Amino acid sequence: MTDYPFPQIFSRRMQRMFATAALAMAVAGSALSGHAARGRLSAVACDAFGATPRHDSLRALPEVKVQAPRNEQERARIAGFTQNGETWRRMPMVDVVDVLHTLPAVWVRSLGGFGTATTVGTRGLGAAHTAVFVDGFPMGDAENATIDVSPFSLHRLNTVTIDVGEAPELLVPVRALGASTLHFTTLQRPLRVWSTVGAFGYRAVGAITSFSTPAGQLQLHLDGEKADNDFPFVFDNGFLREPRRRHAAQTRRWTPTVHWSAPSTAKWGNAEGGFRGNFARRQLPGAVLLYAVKEGERMDDDEAALHGRWSRRQGAWQWTAAAQWSTKNKRYEARDPQYPNGGRSDCYRQQESWISVGTAHTLSSHWQWAYVIDVTRSVLHQTGENERAAERTMVQQALSLRFRDPKWTATLRFLRHDLFNSARQDDPTNPGTAADAGCITLQGGAQAILLKKRRIEMGARAMIQTTFRPPTFAESYYFRYGNTQLHNERAFRLNIGGHAGGDFGRWQWQASVDAFVDRITDGIVAVPITPAVWRTLNLDRVLAQGVDLTASARFVCATQTEVNLTGHGKWAATRDRSDAASRSFNLTLPYRPTQEAFLALDFAHRAFGVSTSLIYCGERWATPQHLAASRLPPYAEWNAAARWKCRIGFSTLTLRATWMNLTDTQRESIRGYPLPGRTWLVDATFEW
């Protein structure tokens, strides 16, 4: 249940701090609202920030008047929320973190600044429970199970979708059937070129191109970014308050991708393949309230993946197969007089092979079933001060049954998970190998249309789920920190929600509400054995309850002129229920605000548009006992953006200016890691 933001890459002086932070990340506190049916509208879609009327699926809240084509009939309405690229490029946003703040089910943890490590959790569960997919292929990290989503450039993304507890399609990889799944899809354009400059030394360039060949469609992408992340902040430890600057947090990154898809007329089915890479050089920021070393700590992070997928439909049958091989090389270096020779370095090499095979069959106009098996093999090898090698093979199977009716849909899934572990290490404090394990989990969901008329639609949904998460390599084997005797982390989840939407001439509106309960048992947390040594144990019990409300409205003032308003609010209580005698019993877990809200307003007139947004985060605590010195006060962040689009020959030029945190409010998502103050960004995009 804990999230370990790359625990192995930090020196011992940071272990204690991050173990405390890890304890804080036990659960998320946001209920997922929104509704992503992803069908086609028979009326004008109410895009939350659409500049022009468009006949497309809704990107912000539940659709109305859905008429799904034949290839959409296997999708079910679930608790999901989507933002598309055209929407966030009109909103005040500079990176993926800002996009994720618009998703009500998501809570984000960032070390602050451009390109720094960013992880995502949902509802009552942490980032280790969130699977991340890019164009249908998983991003894996068995080392600590937390995926860093900072490498994604907003210019090359098409949609960002979060599904909680269920998948809309019946035939999906088993890895996409966990507690929550974050989907990124990339953009396809004949040619797009962009350049960006911003505060704190931020620079970015990139290009996307796609073209047809006799062998199919080929798409190429390359983008790079750099940032100094040298920004001011106010140092405040309760006794001293003075202005300072954060140094030694530079980021350099290149991200190439290649994607190929077979011609759609191929008789043997649909096929695609590609390459994804990420090559980053980062100066790791230290906690400003604990220490600051000029040389600091560095991380060179190289990642590459090769993947392919094939699918075919014939009559009532459908087959699919997908595979991916990925590798990660991390080189960590710390410069500090406490180490012999003034420094320390470690190298981490991780490889993962994944294959998924499945079939689905339509029994009748109402009944469908599907079976999928996933096999994942992960290998981690560490060299440096300590040497260890760990392997894990995971076999996951899913048998799904779905009933469809014009007014309601029900889905039941049976999942089987088997893990096989092996390890070699020289840690006398934690000998042995993590035990093999196996378990069965269940998922059930139902959706119903309560009212459907020409201009209005109302519906309801419910979901019940049991989940499990195996211990990560770091939790099992990390030096003086891991524990090979850990059990799987388990959770029981319940969600009940509803949605409504209407289209009344110039006005369109939508709203949804979800209430959820998450009960986590055998949660993996870090506890102090001595003041300097921490150990992971299955001690945590957490009860998370919450209600989330989202709404949007659109008013068409005149031709090519409209106003859009969208927002969401959340109340959630994520409380420690582990030990009634503990000082933290029944207190909100660290870093979990009880209230959060987001509100955005956009005005578009022809080629010009302006937008503004407000983000609110309630009071939080950095320690389980809610010590006064660990209080993080509530804050509100005000942002604004302006854009202008014009035609130049055969191309379209879009200019955009963004101002974030206009009030220069100081805030932190992790204690000791201040987020940037007032930030600006200007970018230009050419499209052909």
Long-range contacts (C-beta under 8 A, 24 or more apart in sequence): 1-26, 1-27, 1-125, 1-126, 1-128, 1-129, 1-469, 1-489, 1-491, 1-520, 1-523, 1-524, 1-525, 1-540, 1-542, 2-26, 2-126, 2-128, 2-475, 2-523, 2-524, 2-525, 2-526, 2-536, 2-540, 3-109, 3-119, 3-121, 3-126, 3-127, 3-128, 3-144, 3-146, 4-128, 4-144, 4-146, 4-472, 4-474, 4-475, 5-109, 5-111, 5-117, 5-119, 5-144, 5-146, 6-117, 6-144, 6-146, 6-148, 6-299, 7-144, 7-474, 7-478, 7-481, 8-143, 8-144, 8-332, 8-346, 8-348, 8-382, 8-474, 8-478, 9-284, 9-297, 9-299, 9-330, 9-332, 9-346, 9-348, 10-284, 10-297, 11-297, 11-334, 11-336, 11-339, 11-344, 12-532, 13-290, 13-291, 13-336, 13-338, 14-286, 14-287, 14-290, 15-481, 15-534, 16-528, 16-531, 16-532, 16-534, 17-287, 17-290, 17-672, 19-481, 19-526, 19-528, 19-534, 20-526, 20-590, 20-622, 20-623, 21-590, 21-591, 21-622, 21-670, 21-671, 22-525, 22-526, 23-525, 23-526, 23-527, 23-590, 23-624, 24-589, 24-590, 24-591, 24-592, 24-622, 24-623, 24-624, 25-109, 25-121, 25-126, 25-127, 25-590, 25-591, 26-126, 26-520, 26-523, 26-525, 26-540, 26-542, 26-574, 26-576, 26-589, 27-121, 27-123, 27-124, 27-125, 27-126, 27-518, 27-520, 27-542, 27-544, 27-574, 27-589, 27-592, 28-106, 28-107, 28-121, 28-122, 28-123, 28-124, 28-125, 28-126, 28-544, 28-574, 28-592, 29-107, 29-123, 29-124, 29-544, 29-546, 29-570, 29-572, 29-573, 29-574, 29-589, 29-592, 29-593, 29-594, 29-596, 30-104, 30-105, 30-106, 30-107, 30-122, 30-123, 30-546, 30-548, 30-570, 30-572, 30-596, 31-104, 31-105, 31-123, 31-495, 31-514, 31-515, 31-516, 31-546, 31-547, 31-548, 31-570, 31-572, 32-79, 32-80, 32-81, 32-104, 32-105, 32-122, 32-123, 32-162, 32-164, 32-180, 32-495, 32-514, 32-516, 32-548, 33-61, 33-79, 33-81, 33-104, 33-105, 33-497, 33-512, 33-513, 33-514, 33-548, 33-549, 33-550, 33-568, 34-60, 34-61, 34-62, 34-79, 34-80, 34-81, 34-82, 34-103, 34-104, 34-105, 34-512, 34-550, 34-568, 35-61, 35-62, 35-63, 35-77, 35-78, 35-79, 35-80, 35-81, 35-459, 35-461, 35-499, 35-512, 36-77, 36-78, 36-80, 36-81, 36-82, 36-161, 36-163, 36-168, 37-62, 37-63, 37-66, 37-68, 37-75, 37-77, 37-168, 38-63, 38-72, 38-75, 38-82, 38-168, 39-63, 39-66, 39-67, 39-68, 39-69, 39-72, 39-75, 40-66, 40-67, 40-68, 40-69, 40-72, 41-65, 41-66, 41-67, 42-66, 42-67, 43-503, 44-503, 44-508, 46-501, 46-503, 46-508, 46-509, 46-510, 46-552, 46-554, 47-84, 47-86, 47-87, 47-554, 47-564, 48-87, 48-552, 48-554, 48-564, 48-566, 48-600, 48-602, 49-86, 49-87, 49-90, 49-91, 49-564, 49-566, 49-600, 49-602, 49-604, 49-611, 50-86, 50-87, 50-554, 50-562, 50-564, 51-86, 51-90, 51-560, 51-562, 51-604, 51-609, 52-560, 53-556, 58-501, 58-510, 59-83, 59-84, 59-87, 59-159, 60-87, 60-510, 60-550, 60-552, 60-566, 61-499, 61-501, 61-510, 61-511, 61-512, 61-550, 61-551, 61-552, 61-566, 62-457, 62-459, 62-499, 62-500, 62-501, 62-510, 62-511, 62-512, 63-501, 63-510, 64-456, 64-457, 64-501, 64-502, 64-503, 64-508, 64-510, 65-452, 65-454, 65-457, 65-503, 66-457, 73-404, 74-169, 74-170, 74-171, 74-360, 74-368, 74-402, 75-168, 75-169, 76-166, 76-168, 76-170, 76-402, 76-404, 76-409, 76-411, 76-445, 76-447, 77-168, 77-409, 77-447, 77-459, 77-461, 78-163, 78-164, 78-165, 78-166, 78-167, 78-168, 78-445, 78-447, 78-461, 78-463, 79-105, 79-163, 79-164, 79-165, 79-166, 79-461, 79-463, 79-495, 79-497, 79-514, 80-161, 80-162, 80-163, 80-164, 80-168, 81-105, 81-161, 81-162, 81-550, 82-159, 82-160, 82-161, 82-162, 83-159, 83-160, 83-161, 84-158, 84-159, 85-154, 85-157, 85-158, 85-159, 85-187, 88-154, 88-160, 89-154, 89-643, 89-654, 89-656, 90-602, 90-604, 90-609, 90-611, 90-641, 90-643, 91-600, 91-602, 91-611, 91-613, 91-641, 92-600, 92-611, 92-612, 92-613, 92-639, 92-640, 92-641, 92-658, 92-659, 92-660, 93-154, 93-639, 93-641, 93-658, 94-154, 94-198, 94-658, 94-660, 94-679, 94-681, 95-150, 95-154, 96-149, 96-150, 96-152, 96-154, 96-157, 96-160, 97-150, 98-639, 98-660, 99-154, 99-160, 100-149, 100-160, 101-598, 101-615, 102-568, 102-598, 102-600, 103-160, 103-162, 104-548, 104-550, 104-568, 104-570, 104-598, 105-162, 105-164, 105-180, 105-548, 106-162, 106-182, 107-592, 108-669, 109-591, 109-669, 109-670, 110-150, 110-669, 110-670, 110-673, 110-675, 111-285, 111-670, 111-673, 112-229, 112-246, 112-249, 112-285, 112-668, 112-669, 112-673, 112-674, 112-675, 112-676, 113-200, 113-227, 113-229, 113-231, 113-246, 113-249, 113-251, 113-285, 113-675, 113-676, 114-198, 114-200, 114-202, 114-225, 114-227, 114-229, 114-251, 115-150, 115-151, 115-225, 115-227, 115-229, 115-251, 115-253, 115-280, 115-282, 116-150, 116-229, 116-249, 116-251, 116-282, 116-285, 117-148, 117-150, 118-148, 118-149, 118-150, 119-146, 119-147, 119-148, 119-149, 120-147, 120-149, 120-182, 122-162, 122-164, 122-179, 122-180, 123-164, 123-179, 123-180, 123-493, 123-516, 123-518, 123-544, 123-546, 124-491, 124-493, 124-516, 124-518, 124-520, 124-542, 124-544, 124-546, 124-574, 125-179, 125-180, 125-467, 125-491, 125-518, 125-520, 128-469, 128-472, 129-178, 129-179, 129-180, 129-467, 129-469, 129-491, 130-178, 130-179, 130-180, 130-181, 130-182, 131-175, 131-176, 131-178, 131-180, 131-181, 131-182, 132-181, 132-182, 132-184, 133-176, 133-181, 133-182, 133-183, 133-184, 134-184, 134-185, 134-186, 134-276, 135-184, 135-185, 135-186, 135-259, 135-274, 136-309, 136-322, 137-276, 137-305, 137-307, 137-309, 137-322, 137-324, 138-173, 138-175, 138-176, 138-324, 138-354, 139-326, 140-326, 140-352, 140-354, 140-376, 140-378, 141-328, 141-350, 142-350, 142-352, 142-378, 142-380, 142-392, 142-472, 142-473, 143-348, 143-350, 143-380, 143-472, 143-473, 143-474, 144-472, 144-473, 144-474, 144-475, 145-469, 145-472, 149-182, 149-184, 151-253, 151-255, 151-278, 151-280, 152-184, 153-204, 153-206, 153-223, 153-225, 153-255, 155-187, 155-192, 155-194, 155-196, 155-206, 155-208, 155-223, 155-683, 155-685, 156-186, 156-187, 156-206, 156-208, 156-221, 156-223, 156-257, 157-184, 157-185, 157-186, 157-187, 158-185, 158-186, 158-187, 158-188, 159-183, 159-184, 159-185, 160-184, 161-185, 164-463, 164-495, 165-443, 165-445, 165-463, 165-465, 165-493, 165-495, 166-411, 166-443, 166-445, 166-463, 166-465, 170-360, 170-368, 170-370, 170-400, 170-402, 170-411, 171-318, 171-320, 171-358, 171-359, 171-360, 171-370, 171-372, 171-400, 172-372, 173-322, 173-356, 173-358, 173-372, 173-374, 174-356, 174-372, 174-373, 174-374, 174-396, 174-397, 174-398, 174-415, 175-354, 175-356, 175-374, 175-376, 175-396, 177-398, 177-413, 177-415, 177-443, 178-467, 179-465, 179-467, 179-469, 179-491, 179-493, 186-221, 186-257, 186-259, 188-219, 189-687, 190-688, 191-686, 191-687, 191-688, 192-685, 192-686, 192-687, 192-688, 193-685, 193-686, 194-683, 194-684, 194-685, 194-686, 195-683, 195-684, 196-225, 196-681, 196-682, 196-683, 196-684, 197-681, 197-682, 197-683, 198-227, 198-679, 198-680, 198-681, 198-682, 199-231, 199-676, 199-678, 199-679, 199-680, 199-681, 200-227, 200-228, 200-229, 200-230, 200-231, 200-676, 200-679, 201-226, 201-227, 201-228, 201-229, 201-230, 201-250, 202-226, 202-227, 202-228, 202-681, 203-227, 204-683, 215-260, 215-262, 215-263, 216-260, 216-261, 216-262, 216-263, 217-260, 217-261, 217-263, 218-258, 218-259, 218-260, 219-257, 219-258, 219-259, 219-260, 220-257, 220-258, 221-255, 221-256, 221-257, 221-258, 221-259, 222-254, 222-255, 222-256, 222-257, 223-254, 223-255, 224-252, 224-253, 224-254, 224-255, 225-251, 225-252, 225-253, 226-250, 226-251, 226-252, 226-253, 227-251, 229-285, 229-676, 231-676, 231-677, 232-677, 233-288, 233-666, 233-674, 233-677, 234-666, 234-674, 235-288, 235-289, 237-289, 237-629, 238-628, 238-629, 244-288, 246-285, 246-288, 246-674, 247-292, 247-294, 248-283, 248-285, 248-286, 248-292, 248-293, 248-294, 248-295, 248-296, 249-282, 249-283, 249-284, 249-285, 249-296, 250-281, 250-282, 250-283, 251-280, 251-281, 251-282, 251-283, 252-280, 252-281, 252-282, 253-278, 253-279, 253-280, 253-281, 254-278, 254-279, 254-280, 255-279, 268-312, 269-310, 269-311, 269-312, 269-313, 269-319, 270-310, 270-311, 270-312, 271-308, 271-309, 271-310, 271-311, 272-308, 272-309, 273-306, 273-307, 273-308, 273-309, 274-306, 274-307, 274-308, 275-304, 275-305, 275-306, 275-307, 276-304, 276-305, 276-307, 277-303, 277-304, 277-305, 278-302, 278-303, 278-304, 279-303, 285-673, 287-671, 287-672, 287-673, 288-672, 288-673, 288-674, 289-671, 289-672, 290-672, 293-335, 293-336, 295-335, 295-336, 296-334, 296-335, 297-332, 297-333, 297-334, 297-335, 298-332, 298-333, 298-334, 298-335, 299-330, 299-331, 299-332, 299-333, 300-329, 300-330, 300-331, 300-333, 301-328, 301-329, 301-330, 302-328, 302-329, 302-330, 303-327, 303-328, 303-329, 316-361, 316-362, 316-363, 317-359, 317-360, 317-361, 317-362, 318-359, 318-360, 318-361, 319-358, 319-359, 320-356, 320-357, 320-358, 320-359, 321-355, 321-356, 321-357, 321-358, 322-355, 322-356, 323-353, 323-354, 323-355, 323-356, 324-352, 324-353, 324-354, 324-355, 325-351, 325-352, 325-353, 325-354, 326-351, 326-352, 326-354, 327-351, 327-352, 332-384, 344-384, 344-385, 345-384, 346-382, 346-383, 346-384, 346-385, 346-386, 347-382, 347-383, 347-384, 348-380, 348-381, 348-382, 349-380, 349-381, 349-382, 350-378, 350-379, 350-380, 350-381, 351-378, 351-379, 352-376, 352-377, 352-378, 352-379, 353-377, 365-404, 366-403, 366-404, 366-405, 367-401, 367-402, 367-403, 367-404, 368-401, 368-402, 368-404, 369-399, 369-400, 369-401, 369-402, 370-398, 370-399, 370-400, 370-402, 371-397, 371-398, 371-399, 371-400, 372-397, 372-398, 372-400, 373-397, 373-398, 378-473, 380-473, 385-479, 386-425, 386-426, 386-427, 386-479, 387-425, 387-426, 388-423, 388-424, 388-425, 388-426, 388-427, 388-477, 389-423, 389-424, 389-425, 390-421, 390-422, 390-423, 390-424, 390-425, 390-473, 390-476, 390-477, 391-421, 391-422, 391-423, 392-419, 392-420, 392-421, 392-422, 392-434, 392-470, 392-473, 393-419, 393-420, 394-418, 394-419, 394-420, 394-470, 395-420, 406-449, 407-448, 407-449, 407-452, 408-446, 408-447, 408-448, 408-449, 409-446, 409-447, 409-448, 410-444, 410-445, 410-446, 410-447, 411-443, 411-444, 411-445, 411-446, 412-442, 412-443, 412-444, 413-442, 413-443, 413-444, 414-440, 414-442, 415-440, 415-441, 415-442, 415-443, 416-440, 417-441, 417-468, 417-470, 419-470, 421-476, 423-476, 423-477, 423-484, 425-477, 427-477, 427-479, 427-480, 427-482, 429-479, 429-480, 430-477, 430-479, 430-480, 430-482, 430-483, 430-484, 431-484, 432-484, 432-485, 433-484, 434-471, 434-476, 434-477, 434-484, 434-486, 435-484, 435-485, 437-470, 437-487, 437-488, 439-468, 439-488, 441-465, 441-466, 441-467, 441-468, 442-466, 450-498, 455-502, 455-503, 455-504, 456-500, 456-501, 456-502, 456-503, 457-500, 457-501, 457-502, 458-498, 458-499, 458-500, 459-498, 459-499, 459-500, 460-496, 460-497, 460-498, 460-499, 461-495, 461-496, 461-497, 461-498, 461-499, 462-495, 462-496, 462-497, 463-493, 463-494, 463-495, 464-493, 464-494, 464-495, 465-492, 465-493, 465-494, 466-490, 466-491, 466-492, 466-493, 467-491, 467-493, 469-524, 471-524, 471-536, 475-524, 475-536, 476-536, 480-533, 480-534, 480-535, 481-526, 481-533, 481-534, 481-535, 481-536, 482-535, 482-536, 483-535, 483-536, 483-537, 486-524, 486-536, 486-537, 486-538, 487-522, 487-538, 488-522, 489-520, 489-521, 489-522, 489-523, 489-524, 489-538, 490-520, 490-521, 490-522, 491-518, 491-519, 491-520, 491-521, 492-518, 492-519, 492-521, 493-517, 493-518, 493-519, 494-518, 506-555, 506-556, 506-557, 507-553, 507-554, 507-555, 508-553, 508-554, 509-551, 509-552, 509-553, 509-554, 510-551, 510-552, 510-553, 511-549, 511-550, 511-551, 511-552, 512-549, 512-550, 512-551, 513-547, 513-548, 513-549, 513-550, 514-547, 514-548, 515-546, 515-547, 515-548, 516-544, 516-545, 516-546, 516-547, 516-548, 517-543, 517-544, 517-545, 518-542, 518-543, 518-544, 518-545, 519-543, 519-544, 520-544, 523-578, 539-578, 539-579, 540-576, 540-578, 541-576, 541-577, 541-578, 542-574, 542-575, 542-576, 542-577, 542-578, 542-589, 543-574, 543-575, 543-577, 544-572, 544-573, 544-574, 544-575, 545-572, 545-573, 546-570, 546-571, 546-572, 546-573, 546-574, 547-571, 547-572, 548-572, 560-604, 560-605, 560-606, 561-604, 561-605, 561-606, 562-603, 562-604, 563-601, 563-602, 563-603, 563-604, 564-601, 564-602, 564-604, 565-599, 565-600, 565-601, 565-602, 566-599, 566-600, 567-597, 567-598, 567-599, 567-600, 568-597, 568-598, 569-595, 569-596, 569-597, 569-598, 570-595, 570-596, 570-597, 571-595, 572-596, 576-624, 582-624, 583-624, 583-625, 584-624, 584-625, 584-626, 587-621, 587-624, 587-625, 587-626, 588-621, 588-626, 589-624, 590-620, 590-621, 590-622, 590-623, 590-624, 590-630, 591-620, 591-621, 591-622, 591-632, 591-669, 591-670, 592-620, 593-617, 593-618, 593-619, 593-620, 593-634, 594-618, 594-619, 595-634, 607-644, 607-645, 607-646, 608-642, 608-643, 608-644, 608-645, 609-642, 609-643, 609-644, 610-640, 610-641, 610-642, 610-643, 611-640, 611-641, 611-642, 612-638, 612-639, 612-640, 612-641, 613-638, 613-639, 613-640, 614-638, 614-639, 615-639, 617-667, 622-671, 630-671, 632-667, 632-668, 632-671, 635-665, 635-666, 635-667, 636-663, 636-665, 637-661, 637-663, 637-665, 637-667, 638-662, 638-663, 648-686, 650-688, 651-686, 651-687, 651-688, 652-686, 652-687, 652-688, 653-684, 653-685, 653-686, 654-684, 654-685, 654-687, 655-682, 655-683, 655-684, 656-682, 656-683, 656-684, 656-685, 657-681, 657-682, 658-682
